[in-house]
Amino acid sequence: MLRYFISVFFLFSFFLSQAQKDSLQIGSRDSTRFGQRYGLRIGVDLSKPIRALFDSDYSGLEFVADYRITNKLYIAAEFGNEKKTSFESLENIDDINRVELYNYTTSGSYVKLGVDFNTYENWYGMTNAIIFGARYAGSSFSQTLNNYTIYDSNRYWNPTTFAPGSGSSEEFSGLTATWLELLLGIKVELVANLYLGASVRLSYLFTNKEADFFPNLWIPGFSKVNDNSKFGVGYNYSISYFIPLYSKKENKKKNESPPEE
Amino acid sequence: MEKKRILLFVLIVIISIIACEKDDICVDGDTPLLIIRFYDSENPSELKAVPSLRVIGLGQSSTVNTIADRTSLDSISLPLRINEANTGFILISDSADEDDLETGNNDTLTFDYNTLEIFISRACGYIANYDDLGELLSSDSENWIQNIEIVSPLIQQQDSAHVKIFH
């Protein structure tokens, strides 16, 4: 739920920045040509280690990278590793009296490859970005069903608890999933060559190889899998460093095109 | 610029909808009960109610909670033990007390089966189904149960009888 609020506030922040840009760009555009810097940007997702600090059932690390190929287009990738222990309880009233139905640990790695399209027109010398992007992602992981009980609304034989399941700590390995992600993000240059980025992602699960006995309820890189929907949501907050490789003058035609307003 | 805002708005709407999820309340399934129907042993196609029927799980002190105690019934549903391979019941016909002693006719019936554990949904987790249902009637001097027929050895649904008892 918190993630959802953060996502929405984050999205609304675009409107603020867009509005400001409109009001300031009334004058004629600077037609000076300047070199656009091309290179590789690499970094890490900050949200995963921070989450791991506060949530002992979670650990994760994600590296992010993008490489600029044209004025607006970047090849982008993320790869990472996540491990999460989750449980499902019958009553979510409090932690002490909770009746746990099952408890499982998912662990695995993922890769996301795709493109970023920068829609933000920077002022002279600035290299910030508002990004629409797409990724094709894949994950290879395992799930361990730590323990589980058998749900039965009739309490004649087990008045206080549910009967325990016959197997426990069973590991289901060799699980895979692939999905498509659409993302909306920003990248802001904090100091020279150091960027802070954030993105929200909407994902659609394409393939999902799961064990017969226990379905994939959580997938590294994809997060929670919904019961009746192939959609998922994700986010990241990255800090990355830009390694400039070469400069290229911006296309002349582009510069001389008349202003929008 | 207008287009971008519309696109943003659409994305916000989509994410808002997707962020909603069903309450984690288990409504998707439950471990089924064993359904028994009573038939007339002289006229096997006719249902015949057992007068003042009382059912006690073997090893339990209370009567089963799925039927009204000491009523005349031709159809009952019984809970099976999930983590055991068999469940016994004492079925008492014409049940009544006299000086705190049971005067009805006790028959002990034991069912054996395999338990199948099945994942139903995120909210429910696992439920049990039963397979290879068998029965064993402990014989005594006068059994009121004449014959038992397993109709469905797989207990997955609750909409029809799994066992027919003739008396």
Interface residues (C-beta under 8 A of the other chain):
Chain A: M1 R3 Y4 S7 V8 L11 F14 F15 Q18 D22 E88 L90 N92 L101 Y102 T119 Y148 T149 I150 Y151 D152 S153 N154 R155 Y156 W157 N158 A163 P164 G165 S166 G167 L184 V200 L202 F213 F214 P215 L217 N226 D227 S229 F231 G232 V233 E260
Chain B: M1 K4 R5 L8 L11 I12 I14 I15 S16 I18 A19 E21 K22 D24 C26 G29 D30 T31 L33 G57 Q60 S62 V64 N65 T66 P79 L80 R81 I82 N83 T87 T115 E117 F119 I120 S121 R122 A123 C124 G125 Y126 I127 A128
